[in-house]
Amino acid sequence: MANLLQLSDIQGNIVRAYRFPLARYIMLKITDGARAREFLRKIVPHITTGEIWRGGVKPEATTNIAFSYHGLKALGLDESCLRQFPLAFAEGMKARGEILGDTDDSSPDHWDKCWRDEVDILLTINARTVSKLSNLSEISAAEKAHLNEHHEALRSLCQVTGGVRLLGSQEGNVLFYDGKPTAKEHFGFTDGVGNPAFSGTDFNVMKIPGRGKQLQDGAWAPLAPGEFILGYPDESQSIPEAARPRQLTRNGTFLVFRKLHQNVASFRKYLVETGREYEKSLDMSKYHHADGRPVGGWEILAAKIAGRWLDGTPLELSPFGENAEIRDNPLKNNDFDYEHDRDGVRCPMGAHVRRCNPRDSLGFQGQLSGRRRILRRGLPYGAATPLDELGDDDGEQGIIFMAINASIERQFEFVQQLWVNYGNDFRQANDKDILAGAHDGTGQAVIQNDSDGEHPPFICQNIPRFVTVKGGEYFFIPGITALKLISEKAVSTI
């Protein structure tokens, strides 16, 4: 398909997952609107766009920028424009805590200091290591040279222009297990397997089964670009309403940024203790990894909680163990629906991946799911705990969760509120997602074992909170044209 999107006007982190091993997220506060606009004018030429990289070679580093509602206001955006932005964006993430489940230890009162303030600007740097990642057993300070050089250049711009103040920064990095770089997160699961594809680009991911929407004949097609980028048709075949003037929002979108701390020890302890009980409800003779390794009860429980085995093999395609042939084949590892698993025997109804992307589970040939998809970005932070160790809950370890969507309410907030923290759509009453739900230690969740009743459902009880929010905000990612107009305070004069 020919390019339909204006890739030179769209920031690059929207249209592609960079897959760099390093990132630094820089949070800024605007102290002087005029000087901040000067800073913006100087930084625009350094912003990475969605254009295809020359020769397909990744740059040493990329730069992207986004603004909170408060930040756009501080930059002098006209009030008539500001009033047209969606309510969720205008209110900000802290005000939406009850909707998102950001309560108790996850409430904004307990967030990192910089996030308790008003973050106006989010600068994101993604970078390569100096050496080939495959040659490394860890990432030393020297390997961050590209990241640090890029950061220093941006810091110099801040000093020259003034108008912005550093609130804090956050590192992101791939995790090493057994001395090897991986795509895993701290609980041990391979992450980022099922990012959706959308039309309008030439990227090969468009053609990968399972990355978009499933058609009546079983084939897969990319989603409409308007699900993720403003100014283009969405899955309803309409161009959604957006703040005006058109040049302000076209080629832009909304970014959800959340720092999610992972309670590794609590999760692994729960798997071991509950896994022993779960084994008693299973016919363990059925379970074996494709390479012959035995499968433990804790591994099965982990897979049932997530919907994929630790290596990323989907339960729906391999219900009794990991399978490298499926896992390593991009034409297979996401090519499934739940047509033949309506009762959740293979992949439980409340499994994390099934809740976040129900595919055809909810009927209507998956059209409901297609309107709730988000683009995942971000990286883990902190050092990995070896898989054979318990670890702890107190270390600096977790995921920088970044979701890109054209509608915060319809996409991210809907999934978080009604699918992660509520289970009625999956016939799970008010049971929460075991992995990511806002648990308080008293909740339960059902794991379906089979449909003939020989092995009854297993009830996970007294589920603690495994993921705690440590900060975040809703941001708007403008197109390059809009960035220039904002920097010139020219939006209202269009």
C-alpha positions as CSV (number, residue, x, y, z in Angstrom):
1,M,0.0,0.0,0.0
2,A,1.3,3.4,-0.8
3,N,2.0,5.8,2.0
4,L,-1.2,7.6,3.0
5,L,0.2,9.2,6.1
6,Q,2.3,12.4,6.2
7,L,5.2,10.6,7.7
8,S,7.5,13.7,7.6
9,D,4.9,15.5,9.8
10,I,4.3,12.7,12.3
11,Q,6.6,12.0,15.2
12,G,8.4,8.8,14.7
13,N,7.5,7.1,18.0
14,I,3.9,7.0,16.8
15,V,4.4,5.1,13.6
16,R,7.1,2.7,14.7
17,A,8.4,1.0,17.8
18,Y,12.1,2.0,17.8
19,R,13.3,-1.1,19.6
20,F,16.3,0.6,21.0
21,P,17.8,-0.9,24.1
22,L,18.1,2.4,26.0
23,A,15.8,5.3,26.8
24,R,15.8,8.4,28.9
25,Y,12.5,10.2,29.8
26,I,13.0,13.8,30.8
27,M,10.3,15.7,32.6
28,L,10.3,19.5,32.3
29,K,8.3,22.3,33.8
30,I,7.7,25.6,32.0
31,T,8.8,28.6,33.9
32,D,8.6,31.2,31.2
33,G,6.2,30.8,28.2
34,A,8.1,33.0,25.7
35,R,11.5,31.4,26.5
36,A,10.0,27.9,26.4
37,R,8.6,28.7,22.9
38,E,12.2,29.7,21.9
39,F,13.4,26.3,23.3
40,L,10.7,24.6,21.2
41,R,11.8,26.4,18.1
42,K,15.3,25.2,18.5
43,I,14.4,21.7,19.3
44,V,12.0,21.1,16.4
45,P,14.8,20.3,13.9
46,H,16.0,17.6,16.2
47,I,12.7,15.8,16.5
48,T,12.6,12.3,15.0
49,T,9.8,11.9,12.4
50,G,8.1,8.9,11.0
51,E,10.1,9.0,7.7
52,I,11.8,5.8,6.7
53,W,15.4,5.8,7.9
54,R,18.0,6.1,5.2
55,G,19.2,2.7,4.1
56,G,17.1,1.2,6.8
57,V,19.9,2.1,9.3
58,K,18.9,3.2,12.8
59,P,20.3,6.5,14.0
60,E,22.4,6.6,17.1
61,A,19.5,8.2,19.0
62,T,16.1,9.6,18.5
63,T,14.2,12.6,20.1
64,N,10.5,13.0,20.6
65,I,8.4,15.6,22.6
66,A,5.0,15.7,24.1
67,F,3.0,18.2,26.2
68,S,0.5,17.9,29.0
69,Y,-2.6,20.1,29.0
70,H,-1.0,22.3,31.6
71,G,2.1,22.5,29.4
72,L,0.1,23.7,26.3
73,K,-1.5,26.3,28.5
74,A,1.8,27.5,29.8
75,L,3.1,27.8,26.2
76,G,0.3,30.3,25.5
77,L,-2.1,28.2,23.5
78,D,-5.3,30.1,23.0
79,E,-8.1,29.3,25.5
80,S,-10.5,28.6,22.6
81,C,-8.2,25.8,21.4
82,L,-7.6,24.4,24.9
83,R,-11.4,24.1,25.6
84,Q,-11.7,21.7,22.7
85,F,-9.4,19.1,24.0
86,P,-11.0,15.9,25.5
87,L,-11.9,16.0,29.2
88,A,-9.6,13.3,30.2
89,F,-6.6,15.1,28.8
90,A,-7.6,18.4,30.3
91,E,-8.1,16.9,33.7
92,G,-4.9,14.9,33.7
93,M,-4.0,11.5,35.0
94,K,-3.9,12.4,38.7
95,A,-7.6,13.6,38.6
96,R,-8.6,10.3,36.9
97,G,-7.3,8.0,39.7
98,E,-10.6,6.5,40.7
99,I,-11.3,5.5,37.1
100,L,-7.8,4.0,36.6
101,G,-7.6,2.2,39.9
102,D,-4.8,4.5,41.1
103,T,-5.7,4.2,44.8
104,D,-4.0,3.2,48.0
105,D,-0.2,2.7,47.3
106,S,-0.8,3.7,43.7
107,S,-2.5,7.0,44.5
108,P,-0.7,10.2,43.3
109,D,0.2,11.0,47.0
110,H,2.7,8.1,46.8
111,W,4.1,8.9,43.3
112,D,7.7,9.9,42.7
113,K,8.3,13.5,43.6
114,C,8.6,14.8,40.0
115,W,5.2,13.4,39.1
116,R,3.5,15.0,42.1
117,D,4.3,18.3,40.4
118,E,2.9,19.5,37.1
119,V,4.9,17.9,34.3
120,D,4.5,20.2,31.3
121,I,6.9,18.6,28.7
122,L,8.0,15.1,28.2
123,L,11.2,14.6,26.2
124,T,12.0,11.1,25.2
125,I,15.4,9.9,24.0
126,N,15.9,6.4,22.7
127,A,19.4,5.2,21.8
128,R,21.6,2.4,20.7
129,T,24.4,1.0,22.8
130,V,27.9,1.8,21.5
131,S,28.6,-1.9,20.9
132,K,26.3,-4.4,19.3
133,L,23.7,-5.4,21.9
134,S,24.2,-9.1,21.0
135,N,27.8,-8.8,22.1
136,L,27.0,-7.5,25.6
137,S,26.4,-9.3,28.9
138,E,25.4,-6.0,30.5
139,I,25.1,-2.3,29.7
140,S,28.0,-0.4,31.2
141,A,28.1,3.4,31.6
142,A,30.3,3.6,28.5
143,E,27.7,1.9,26.4
144,K,25.4,4.8,27.1
145,A,27.6,7.3,25.2
146,H,25.1,7.9,22.4
147,L,22.3,8.5,24.9
148,N,24.4,10.8,27.1
149,E,25.7,12.8,24.1
150,H,22.2,13.3,22.8
151,H,20.9,14.3,26.3
152,E,23.8,16.8,26.7
153,A,22.9,18.5,23.4
154,L,19.3,18.9,24.5
155,R,20.4,20.2,27.9
156,S,22.5,22.8,26.2
157,L,19.5,24.0,24.3
158,C,17.6,24.3,27.7
159,Q,20.5,26.4,29.1
160,V,20.7,28.7,26.1
161,T,17.0,29.5,25.9
162,G,15.8,29.1,29.5
163,G,12.1,28.9,30.2
164,V,12.1,25.3,31.3
165,R,13.2,23.6,34.5
166,L,14.2,20.0,35.0
167,L,11.8,18.1,37.3
168,G,13.4,14.7,36.9
169,S,14.4,12.0,34.5
170,Q,13.9,8.3,34.2
171,E,16.1,5.6,32.7
172,G,14.8,2.8,30.6
173,N,16.7,-0.3,29.4
174,V,16.4,-3.8,28.1
175,L,16.7,-6.6,30.7
176,F,19.5,-9.1,30.7
177,Y,18.7,-12.7,31.9
178,D,21.6,-15.2,32.1
179,G,23.9,-12.6,30.6
180,K,21.9,-12.1,27.5
181,P,19.7,-9.2,26.3
182,T,16.0,-10.1,26.1
183,A,12.6,-8.7,25.4
184,K,11.4,-9.7,28.8
185,E,10.1,-7.6,31.7
186,H,10.7,-8.2,35.4
187,F,8.1,-10.9,36.0
188,G,9.9,-12.9,33.3
189,F,7.4,-12.7,30.4
190,T,8.5,-11.8,26.9
191,D,6.8,-8.5,26.3
192,G,5.6,-6.5,23.3
193,V,4.5,-9.4,21.1
194,G,1.1,-8.2,20.0
195,N,1.4,-4.5,19.1
196,P,-1.3,-3.6,16.5
197,A,-0.5,-2.6,12.9
198,F,-2.3,0.2,11.1
199,S,-2.6,1.1,7.5
200,G,-0.8,4.0,5.7
201,T,2.8,2.9,6.1
202,D,5.1,0.5,4.2
203,F,6.3,-1.2,7.3
204,N,6.3,-5.0,7.0
205,V,4.5,-5.4,10.4
206,M,1.3,-4.5,8.5
207,K,1.4,-8.0,6.9
208,I,2.0,-10.0,10.1
209,P,-1.1,-12.1,11.1
210,G,-2.7,-11.1,14.4
211,R,-1.4,-7.5,14.4
212,G,-4.5,-5.8,13.1
213,K,-8.1,-7.0,12.6
214,Q,-9.4,-10.3,11.4
215,L,-11.7,-10.3,8.4
216,Q,-14.6,-12.7,7.7
217,D,-12.5,-15.0,5.7
218,G,-10.0,-15.4,8.5
219,A,-7.3,-13.2,6.9
220,W,-5.8,-10.3,8.8
221,A,-5.8,-6.6,7.8
222,P,-4.2,-3.5,9.4
223,L,-6.4,-1.2,11.5
224,A,-7.5,2.2,10.3
225,P,-4.9,4.9,11.0
226,G,-7.4,7.1,12.8
227,E,-7.4,4.7,15.7
228,F,-4.0,6.1,16.6
229,I,-3.4,9.3,14.7
230,L,-5.7,12.3,14.6
231,G,-7.0,13.6,11.2
232,Y,-7.5,10.2,9.5
233,P,-10.4,7.8,9.2
234,D,-10.8,5.3,12.1
235,E,-12.5,2.0,12.2
236,S,-16.0,3.6,12.1
237,Q,-15.0,5.1,8.7
238,S,-15.2,8.7,10.1
239,I,-12.6,11.2,11.1
240,P,-13.0,11.8,14.8
241,E,-13.6,15.2,16.3
242,A,-10.5,16.9,17.5
243,A,-9.4,20.3,18.9
244,R,-9.3,23.0,16.2
245,P,-7.8,24.5,14.2
246,R,-7.1,21.4,12.1
247,Q,-3.4,22.1,11.9
248,L,-3.0,21.8,15.7
249,T,-4.1,18.2,16.0
250,R,-3.7,16.7,12.5
251,N,-0.8,14.2,12.6
252,G,-0.8,14.3,16.4
253,T,-2.1,11.9,19.0
254,F,-2.3,11.3,22.7
255,L,0.3,9.5,24.9
256,V,-0.4,7.8,28.2
257,F,2.8,7.7,30.3
258,R,2.8,5.5,33.4
259,K,5.7,4.4,35.6
260,L,4.7,1.0,36.8
261,H,6.7,-0.6,39.7
262,Q,6.7,-4.4,39.7
263,N,6.6,-6.3,43.0
264,V,8.7,-9.1,41.8
265,A,9.0,-11.0,45.1
266,S,5.2,-10.9,45.7
267,F,4.5,-12.2,42.2
268,R,7.1,-15.0,42.3
269,K,6.0,-16.1,45.8
270,Y,2.4,-16.1,44.8
271,L,3.2,-18.3,41.7
272,V,5.2,-20.8,43.8
273,E,2.7,-21.1,46.7
274,T,-0.5,-21.0,44.6
275,G,1.1,-23.1,41.8
276,R,1.5,-26.0,44.3
277,E,-2.3,-26.0,44.9
278,Y,-3.0,-25.4,41.2
279,E,-1.1,-28.6,40.2
280,K,-3.5,-30.7,42.2
281,S,-6.3,-29.6,39.8
282,L,-4.4,-30.6,36.7
283,D,-3.4,-33.7,34.7
284,M,0.3,-32.8,34.8
285,S,1.1,-35.6,32.3
286,K,-0.3,-33.4,29.5
287,Y,2.2,-30.6,30.1
288,H,5.6,-30.6,28.5
289,H,7.7,-28.0,26.7
290,A,8.4,-28.7,23.0
291,D,12.1,-29.1,23.9
292,G,11.4,-31.8,26.4
293,R,11.9,-29.7,29.6
294,P,9.4,-30.5,32.4
295,V,6.7,-27.9,33.2
296,G,6.1,-26.9,36.8
297,G,2.8,-25.8,38.3
298,W,4.1,-22.3,38.9
299,E,4.9,-22.0,35.1
300,I,1.4,-23.2,34.2
301,L,-0.1,-20.7,36.6
302,A,2.0,-17.9,35.2
303,A,0.9,-18.8,31.7
304,K,-2.7,-18.9,32.7
305,I,-2.4,-15.5,34.4
306,A,-0.8,-13.9,31.4
307,G,-2.2,-15.8,28.4
308,R,1.2,-16.6,27.1
309,W,4.1,-18.8,28.4
310,L,7.1,-17.0,29.8
311,D,8.9,-17.2,26.4
312,G,5.9,-15.5,24.6
313,T,4.3,-18.7,23.1
314,P,0.5,-18.1,23.2
315,L,-1.6,-20.5,25.2
316,E,-4.2,-20.5,22.5
317,L,-1.7,-22.1,20.1
318,S,0.3,-24.2,22.5
319,P,-1.7,-24.9,25.7
320,F,0.6,-27.5,27.2
321,G,4.0,-25.9,27.0
322,E,6.4,-23.5,25.3
323,N,7.1,-24.0,21.7
324,A,10.0,-22.3,20.0
325,E,8.7,-23.1,16.5
326,I,5.6,-21.0,17.2
327,R,7.4,-18.4,19.3
328,D,10.1,-17.5,16.8
329,N,7.8,-17.4,13.8
330,P,6.1,-13.9,13.4
331,L,3.6,-15.5,11.0
332,K,2.4,-17.8,13.8
333,N,3.0,-16.4,17.2
334,N,0.1,-13.9,17.0
335,D,-2.1,-15.6,14.5
336,F,-5.1,-16.8,16.6
337,D,-8.5,-15.9,17.8
338,Y,-10.7,-17.4,20.5
339,E,-13.3,-19.0,18.2
340,H,-12.5,-22.5,19.4
341,D,-11.9,-21.5,23.0
342,R,-15.1,-19.7,24.0
343,D,-15.0,-21.2,27.5
344,G,-11.5,-20.2,28.2
345,V,-10.1,-23.8,28.5
346,R,-6.9,-23.0,26.8
347,C,-6.5,-19.3,27.6
348,P,-8.6,-18.3,30.6
349,M,-11.3,-15.7,30.1
350,G,-9.6,-13.4,32.5
351,A,-6.0,-13.8,31.2
352,H,-4.1,-10.6,30.8
353,V,-3.7,-10.8,27.0
354,R,-7.3,-11.8,26.5
355,R,-8.6,-8.9,28.6
356,C,-6.4,-6.3,26.9
357,N,-7.1,-7.7,23.4
358,P,-10.2,-9.9,23.4
359,R,-10.1,-10.4,19.7
360,D,-13.4,-12.2,18.8
361,S,-14.2,-13.2,22.4
362,L,-16.9,-10.5,22.6
363,G,-18.6,-11.2,19.3
364,F,-19.2,-8.9,16.4
365,Q,-16.2,-10.5,14.6
366,G,-13.8,-8.6,16.9
367,Q,-15.0,-5.1,15.9
368,L,-15.4,-4.1,19.6
369,S,-11.8,-5.1,20.3
370,G,-10.6,-3.1,17.2
371,R,-11.9,0.1,18.7
372,R,-9.9,-0.4,22.0
373,R,-6.4,-1.1,20.7
374,I,-3.4,0.9,21.8
375,L,0.1,1.1,20.6
376,R,2.6,0.1,23.2
377,R,5.9,1.9,23.6
378,G,8.4,2.2,26.5
379,L,10.9,-0.1,28.2
380,P,11.6,-1.7,31.5
381,Y,13.7,0.1,34.1
382,G,16.1,-1.3,36.7
383,A,18.1,-4.6,36.7
384,A,16.5,-8.0,36.2
385,T,16.3,-10.5,39.1
386,P,17.4,-14.0,37.9
387,L,14.5,-16.2,37.3
388,D,15.6,-18.7,39.9
389,E,15.7,-16.1,42.7
390,L,12.8,-14.6,44.6
391,G,14.0,-11.0,44.4
392,D,12.3,-8.3,46.4
393,D,9.5,-5.7,46.1
394,D,11.5,-2.7,47.1
395,G,14.1,-2.3,44.3
396,E,13.8,0.2,41.5
397,Q,12.3,-2.2,39.0
398,G,9.3,-2.0,36.7
399,I,8.1,-0.9,33.3
400,I,7.7,2.5,31.6
401,F,4.3,1.9,30.1
402,M,3.6,4.2,27.2
403,A,0.3,3.9,25.2
404,I,-0.5,5.8,22.1
405,N,-4.1,6.3,21.1
406,A,-6.3,8.8,19.4
407,S,-8.8,8.7,22.3
408,I,-7.6,8.3,25.9
409,E,-11.2,7.6,27.1
410,R,-12.3,5.2,24.4
411,Q,-9.0,3.2,24.3
412,F,-6.7,3.3,27.3
413,E,-9.2,4.3,30.0
414,F,-11.8,1.9,28.8
415,V,-9.4,-1.0,28.8
416,Q,-8.0,-0.1,32.2
417,Q,-11.3,0.5,33.9
418,L,-13.6,-2.1,32.3
419,W,-11.3,-4.8,31.2
420,V,-8.3,-4.8,33.6
421,N,-10.1,-3.7,36.8
422,Y,-13.5,-5.2,36.0
423,G,-14.4,-8.6,34.5
424,N,-18.0,-8.5,33.6
425,D,-17.4,-8.4,29.8
426,F,-15.5,-11.7,30.3
427,R,-18.2,-13.3,32.5
428,Q,-15.8,-12.8,35.5
429,A,-18.1,-10.5,37.5
430,N,-15.9,-7.9,39.2
431,D,-12.8,-10.0,39.3
432,K,-9.7,-8.0,38.2
433,D,-6.9,-8.9,35.9
434,I,-4.5,-11.0,38.1
435,L,-1.4,-9.5,36.7
436,A,-2.2,-5.8,36.3
437,G,-5.4,-5.2,38.4
438,A,-5.7,-2.9,41.3
439,H,-5.8,-5.7,44.0
440,D,-5.9,-5.2,47.7
441,G,-5.1,-8.7,48.9
442,T,-8.6,-9.9,49.2
443,G,-9.7,-10.5,45.6
444,Q,-10.1,-13.7,43.6
445,A,-10.0,-14.8,40.0
446,V,-11.2,-17.9,38.1
447,I,-9.0,-20.1,35.9
448,Q,-11.0,-22.4,33.7
449,N,-9.5,-25.9,33.4
450,D,-11.7,-27.8,31.0
451,S,-15.2,-27.8,29.6
452,D,-16.3,-31.3,30.5
453,G,-16.0,-30.9,34.3
454,E,-13.3,-33.5,34.9
455,H,-11.0,-30.8,36.2
456,P,-13.1,-28.0,37.9
457,P,-12.1,-24.4,37.7
458,F,-9.3,-23.2,40.0
459,I,-9.9,-20.2,42.2
460,C,-6.9,-17.9,42.8
461,Q,-7.5,-16.2,46.1
462,N,-6.2,-13.3,48.2
463,I,-4.4,-11.8,45.2
464,P,-2.0,-9.0,46.2
465,R,-1.2,-6.0,44.0
466,F,1.7,-7.0,41.8
467,V,2.0,-3.6,39.9
468,T,2.0,-0.3,41.6
469,V,1.8,3.1,39.9
470,K,4.7,5.5,40.7
471,G,3.8,8.4,38.4
472,G,2.4,9.4,35.1
473,E,0.5,11.9,33.0
474,Y,-1.6,12.3,29.8
475,F,0.3,14.0,27.0
476,F,-0.4,15.3,23.5
477,I,2.2,14.5,20.8
478,P,1.8,17.2,18.1
479,G,2.8,16.9,14.5
480,I,5.8,18.8,13.3
481,T,3.6,21.6,11.7
482,A,1.8,22.0,15.0
483,L,5.1,22.1,16.9
484,K,6.2,25.0,14.8
485,L,2.9,26.9,15.1
486,I,2.9,26.4,18.9
487,S,6.5,27.7,19.1
488,E,5.5,30.8,17.2
489,K,2.3,31.2,19.2
490,A,0.5,31.2,15.9
491,V,-2.1,28.6,16.4
492,S,-5.0,30.9,17.1
493,T,-4.3,33.1,14.0
494,I,-4.7,30.2,11.5
